[in-house]
Amino acid sequence: MKRFLLLFLAFHTLFSVAQTPDEWQEDMQEWSTAEDMVDITNMELLEDLSVNKLNLNQVTREQLEQLPFLSAQQVEAIMEYLYRYGPMRSLSELQMITQLDYQTRQQLAHYVMVGEERPRSVWPKMNDITKYGKHLFMATLKVPFYDRHGDLDGYLGYKYRHDFRYQFNYNNRIKLGITAAQDAGEPFFSNRNNLGYDHYSYYFQLRDMGWLEALNLGMYRVQLGMGLIMNTGYHLGKLATLQNLGRSTHNLTAHTSRSVAGYMQGAAATLRLSKQLTVTAFVSYRPLDATLNNDGSARTLITSGYHRSTSEMDKKHNTHETDLSFSLGWRKGTLYVNANGLYTHMDRQLTPQSENLPYRLYAAEGSDFANFSLDYGYNNARMSFAGETALNRNGAIATIHSLSYIVTPQVRLTAIHRYFDKRYTALHAYSFSEGGSVQNEHGIYLGVNWQPAKAWLIQGYADYAHFGWQRYRVSAPSDAFDAMLTTKYSQEKWSLEGRYRMHLRQQDNSDKTRLVNRPEHQLRLTWSYTPLSKLTLRTQGNAISRTTELGNSKGVMLSEEATWKYRWLQINANVGWFHTDDYNSRIYLYEKSVLYDNTTSMYYGQGIRYALMARGEIGKRLTLSAKMGVTNYFDRSIISSGLQQVDASSMADLLLQLRVQL
């Protein structure tokens, strides 16, 4: 009764306010798996793009390439249309671009707008900056109605999570801001956090200033080529790769996230030397968290960002890293080549433990690292080719190539081949892979997009990978196979989608005498229905079966989501029942939440999850959001363990957010 009273009070004040819905999250589920959406960096990058929409009448190729679902042909087609026919008058003109199918146009509408075509000066005037620039203030607070063991004894701070954001944005050409983030349990204005929050992200960005294509100061992210030496930006999964057809990207973006992982800190710039030549360079110096060996060297680098307990706080910023990089690019039409280099120095020796752990024998080791690569590509109206080949300082090679072909406007094929030597190491690499790292992998990926009719969309891929050296829990060369098929049928008011995935990995048996296959089967059925213009219903069923040492582990989850919109108000309600055998059959489920909140959660055991959220606007500048969520377990009286343990069978949280735009 107490929970429902709190729920009523939280939302009672919001029924007189309004909200702009974030429908991009629904479409993202079409080209991402739940595991992809766990990555907070991916979600916040897309969220930032949805908040700061691109003006199509002033957009650049580099800005469009920030959208991870656009292929190279689609980017070129949009730029060609704008060049030939001038400014757009409405988003409906996107239908005139034949390379953009219905699904892509629907996704694109969440990130672009048709605005004024004001005369573009190389360096904007101060009057225009102050007149058209927008200020955004946002504060978020998470209140848990339970105590963890660490909250009572062990954590250095209180149990509330909160963050604050400020951003100024002028036409996506000038952007500056700061994000201050505090995780639950971390000290605030105490201990080593004398400046208040545990983590600050600060950034300043200029774009499209004549010969200065991009300038980033403070914290930023970098994408070079296909990620073999540097990719701290968007991380695409296998299903999402079918959307952009494996294209290459060179981009500098501001690090606006509350995440403490993957960013660079310092200065970065892209300069246009001539019509065909550009150069990108950056310098970065940033602190890292690390677990240390007895001799003071770094055993492992920690990216969680948690500094709640004394032991976690002792590891905060105990290591520092310096990065220097360059990229010289040549482009003529749709043909391009880029030469990239990266040097990294750490003030502590990186010494991973490899004794008695053969799978770590080729892990990155030392204090100085260097990587070099060439990335290249070409595309025309029907074919797109992209590739990158990289070397580390020891001469080990990594290479990846993608080829896509548009057979007909309804059929698109994609193939990706990669080979990553077991001796290849790159601290900031993140590319298409099965094993999760750019090392010790040789694989081939084949994918297809087929739209046999306007109402139908069929997507599928098959990916095979071979690992020539040992891996964690795999003491011999092994193989993996991953295949997915998804089909969607859409009508005006309803749609039905089915998705099946089979993922097979090899692991040691219980005696570690041989490898055995560990297949995993996932099934998802989703039905969406809009009986009224203001009401949308979404029913989803997830099932999983995974083979383990103890036999088959199975799980199922049924969920229902309702979204009601009325001018100034949006309300989301969802409930999900789950029943799994154990942790091995865990199920991931995406759930709508307030802005910049990662809401892909993992469930196992037996229980129910329900949540209610309201968003609304007071006037045109103030937005209030609140969400109450409860997870109730039927099979346990204790949740989690250690300092995270909760001595109860349920957990309830309240999220509050205030957003002001000026």
Salt bridges, closest charged atoms under 4 A:
ASP22 OD2 - ARG615 NH1 2.27
GLU23 OE2 - LYS565 NZ 2.42
GLU26 OE2 - LYS592 NZ 2.43
ASP27 OD2 - HIS110 NE2 2.59
GLU30 OE2 - LYS488 NZ 3.10
ASP39 OD2 - HIS235 ND1 3.20
GLU44 OE2 - ARG165 NH2 3.38
ASP48 OD2 - LYS175 NZ 3.19
GLU76 OE2 - ARG61 NE 2.91
GLU76 OE2 - ARG331 NH1 3.99
GLU80 OE2 - ARG84 NH1 3.64
ASP101 OD2 - ARG412 NH2 3.70
GLU116 OE1 - ARG118 NH1 3.93
ASP147 OD1 - LYS159 NZ 2.89
ASP151 OD1 - ARG148 NH2 2.99
ASP163 OD2 - ARG258 NE 3.39
ASP183 OD1 - ARG258 NH1 3.44
ASP198 OD2 - HIS307 ND1 2.83
ASP198 OD1 - LYS316 NZ 3.05
ASP208 OD2 - ARG120 NH1 2.49
GLU213 OE2 - ARG272 NE 2.54
ASP289 OD2 - HIS307 NE2 2.52
GLU312 OE2 - ARG308 NH2 2.88
GLU321 OE2 - HIS428 NE2 2.91
ASP323 OD1 - HIS428 NE2 3.13
ASP347 OD2 - HIS320 ND1 3.32
ASP368 OD1 - HIS345 ND1 2.92
ASP375 OD1 - HIS250 NE2 2.89
ASP421 OD1 - ARG423 NE 3.42
GLU434 OE1 - LYS238 NZ 2.39
GLU434 OE2 - HIS503 NE2 2.66
GLU441 OE2 - ARG418 NH2 2.85
ASP463 OD2 - LYS238 NZ 2.84
ASP463 OD1 - ARG418 NH1 2.68
ASP479 OD1 - HIS466 ND1 2.79
ASP482 OD2 - LYS238 NZ 3.09
ASP482 OD2 - ARG501 NH2 2.86
GLU497 OE2 - ARG499 NH2 3.19
GLU497 OE1 - ARG524 NH2 3.46
GLU520 OE1 - ARG546 NH2 2.38
GLU549 OE2 - ARG473 NH2 2.55
GLU561 OE2 - LYS592 NZ 3.74
GLU591 OE2 - ARG609 NH2 2.83
GLU591 OE2 - LYS627 NZ 2.60
ASP597 OD1 - ARG161 NH2 2.79
ASP635 OD1 - ARG636 NE 3.13
ASP647 OD2 - HIS149 NE2 2.92
